[in-house]
Amino acid sequence: MKELDTVVVNKDIPEYGIERGDIGVVLHIYEDKSAVEVEFVSGEGTTLGVMTLRSEDVRLMKSDEILHVRELTV
């Protein structure tokens, strides 16, 4: 995983309206690689939030996966 990679969240984060399977972009990887800063955006490109997640809470998006749209419920 590196900065600007597209990642998929492995778990729900209800306090931020993030659900398992949501897509984000890595903005920063901490030196010990235990955590990453991930940005989540709307379909129009508006930043919905930037949050620090544990590295095991996200995975790289695979090239054969399809994107899915849902309405944010926060």
Secondary structure as GFF3:
##gff-version 3
##sequence-region A 1 74
A	DSSP	beta_strand	6	9	.	.	.	ID=ss1
A	DSSP	three_ten_helix	14	16	.	.	.	ID=ss2
A	DSSP	beta_strand	23	29	.	.	.	ID=ss3
A	DSSP	beta_strand	35	41	.	.	.	ID=ss4
A	DSSP	beta_strand	47	54	.	.	.	ID=ss5
A	DSSP	three_ten_helix	55	57	.	.	.	ID=ss6
A	DSSP	beta_strand	58	60	.	.	.	ID=ss7
###
